[in-house]
Amino acid sequence: MAGRPGRGLLAALLRMDRTKVFLGALAVALLGLFVPGAYGAVLLFAVVAALAALLSLTWHATTPGLRLFRLLVIAGLAAVATAKLLVPLR
């Protein structure tokens, strides 16, 4: 495959129903929020990695305001995941 890495992933995502992709990511993120400790953090970091990869693939086609919003969402999820790792369970 010539060109930029990840184009196959982007093409596959474009063929999927956007609502189902969003709901799937939301379900994994919510599961990560409610599962305690490191297991929840791993799920959240997986969502962060997927969102960061998607953002890097669509960076050129995204407006600056939307880029900032997406970066803030990714940073917020990463902060929550890190907090789940660092804060001990009671």
Backbone torsions as a table, in degrees:
resi	resn	phi	psi	omega
1	MET	NA	121.7	-179.7
2	ALA	-86.7	158.7	177.8
3	GLY	97.8	-158.1	-174.8
4	ARG	-75.9	138.6	176.0
5	PRO	-62.8	145.5	178.1
6	GLY	94.9	-3.2	179.7
7	ARG	-64.5	-32.9	177.4
8	GLY	-64.7	-39.9	176.8
9	LEU	-63.7	-43.9	179.7
10	LEU	-63.9	-41.4	178.1
11	ALA	-63.6	-39.8	178.3
12	ALA	-65.4	-40.7	178.6
13	LEU	-66.1	-35.0	179.2
14	LEU	-66.7	-26.4	178.6
15	ARG	-80.4	-17.9	-177.7
16	MET	-83.6	158.7	175.3
17	ASP	-71.0	123.7	-176.7
18	ARG	-60.6	-36.2	-180.0
19	THR	-64.7	-42.8	179.6
20	LYS	-66.5	-38.2	178.1
21	VAL	-64.9	-45.3	178.5
22	PHE	-61.4	-47.2	-179.3
23	LEU	-65.4	-35.2	176.3
24	GLY	-64.7	-45.7	177.8
25	ALA	-64.6	-39.6	178.1
26	LEU	-64.1	-41.3	179.6
27	ALA	-63.5	-42.9	179.7
28	VAL	-67.2	-40.3	178.7
29	ALA	-64.5	-43.9	178.2
30	LEU	-65.3	-38.7	176.1
31	LEU	-61.3	-43.1	177.6
32	GLY	-62.8	-32.9	178.8
33	LEU	-71.5	-34.7	-174.9
34	PHE	-94.4	-19.9	175.7
35	VAL	-77.8	128.8	-174.6
36	PRO	-75.4	155.0	169.6
37	GLY	67.6	-146.3	-172.7
38	ALA	-67.0	-31.3	-180.0
39	TYR	-63.8	-43.1	176.7
40	GLY	-65.8	-38.8	178.8
41	ALA	-63.9	-39.1	179.1
42	VAL	-63.8	-42.1	177.1
43	LEU	-62.3	-42.7	179.2
44	LEU	-65.9	-40.3	177.6
45	PHE	-65.6	-30.3	176.0
46	ALA	-66.7	-40.7	177.2
47	VAL	-66.2	-41.7	178.1
48	VAL	-59.8	-45.1	180.0
49	ALA	-63.3	-42.4	179.9
50	ALA	-66.0	-42.7	178.8
51	LEU	-66.9	-38.2	177.8
52	ALA	-65.4	-40.6	178.1
53	ALA	-64.6	-42.2	178.8
54	LEU	-65.1	-40.7	178.6
55	LEU	-64.4	-39.8	179.8
56	SER	-66.1	-33.1	178.6
57	LEU	-73.4	-28.9	-175.6
58	THR	-108.2	11.2	-174.8
59	TRP	-55.1	-46.7	-175.8
60	HIS	-67.0	-23.7	-177.1
61	ALA	-99.3	4.3	-175.4
62	THR	-105.9	138.6	178.2
63	THR	-70.9	154.7	-178.9
64	PRO	-57.5	-37.4	179.0
65	GLY	-65.7	-41.2	178.8
66	LEU	-70.1	-34.6	175.6
67	ARG	-60.3	-46.1	-179.9
68	LEU	-61.4	-45.0	179.2
69	PHE	-60.1	-46.1	-179.9
70	ARG	-64.1	-40.2	177.0
71	LEU	-62.9	-39.3	178.3
72	LEU	-65.3	-39.8	177.7
73	VAL	-64.1	-45.0	-179.8
74	ILE	-63.6	-43.8	179.4
75	ALA	-64.2	-39.5	178.3
76	GLY	-63.9	-43.4	177.5
77	LEU	-65.0	-39.1	178.2
78	ALA	-65.0	-38.1	178.2
79	ALA	-65.6	-42.0	178.3
80	VAL	-64.8	-42.4	179.2
81	ALA	-63.7	-41.3	178.4
82	THR	-65.4	-40.9	178.1
83	ALA	-62.3	-37.5	178.4
84	LYS	-64.2	-32.7	178.5
85	LEU	-74.4	-37.2	-172.0
86	LEU	-88.1	-29.9	-177.0
87	VAL	-88.6	121.6	-179.5
88	PRO	-70.2	153.1	176.8
89	LEU	-73.2	149.9	178.3
90	ARG	-95.3	NA	NA
